[in-house]
């Protein structure tokens, strides 16, 4: 089974500069980015079989990751439009 990468740099390569800038200059974005990265790592480990959890827990973590990604993308788009 091929497991996809979901880190923001793979998800939004066209916004690499904005992501880098926001991580350095926006504390709220940096906090959300860190939380997203940690959650993505956890989901990745579960999907690889390195951790055993219930399907419900994995689904919950994936939903939380998606919510964070949406929130981060909104901030990225706002940042892009103000440049």
N, C-alpha and C positions, 0 to 999 in steps of 0.2 A: 504494500500500500504506500503510495506517495503522499507525503504530508506537506501541505503548502505552507510557505512562510507567510505570516500575517503582520510582520513588523511594519511600521509606518513607511519606512524607506522603500520597502517592496510594494506596499499598497499604493503609495503616491510618489513615485520617483520624480514626477514632473514638479513636485513641490519641495525638493531636497533643500534648496536654499532657504525657503520660508521656514521649514521645520527646524533647520539648524539655527536660524536667527531667533525664532520663537523660543526654542529651548534655552538660549542664552539670555534673552531679554524679557521674557514673560514668565513670572514665577508660577502663575496658575497653569499655563500650558505645560511648563516643565514638570509640575507635580502630576498632572493628568498623563503626560507622556510616560513618566516613570511607572505610574500605576498600570497603564496599558501594556508597557513592556513586560512588567512582572507577570501580569495576567496572561499575556501571550506565551511567555515562557512556561508557565504552569500548564496551560492547555496543550502546548506542544509536547511537554513531557508525558502528559496523560495519554495523548494520541499515540505516542511512540511506545507506550506500554511500560514506561519507567515508573509510573505511579498508577495504583489501582484506586478507582473511585466508582461511584455509581454513575449511571448514564444521566440521571437527573442533575447531579452535581456538575458534570461536564457540560451539559446543556446550559445550566445556570451561568457557568463561567464564560461560555461562548457568548451568551446574550449580554453579559456585562461588558465583555470585550467589544462587542459590536456597538453598544451604547457609548462607550468611551471613544471608539473610533469615529462615530458620528459627531460627538462633541468636539473632538480634536479637529476633524475636517472642517467643521463650521468656523472654528477659530482660524484655521489656515486660510480658508476662503476669504474671511473678513480681512485678514492681514494682507492678502494678495490684492484685494480691491482698494486698500488704502495706500498702496505703493504707487 
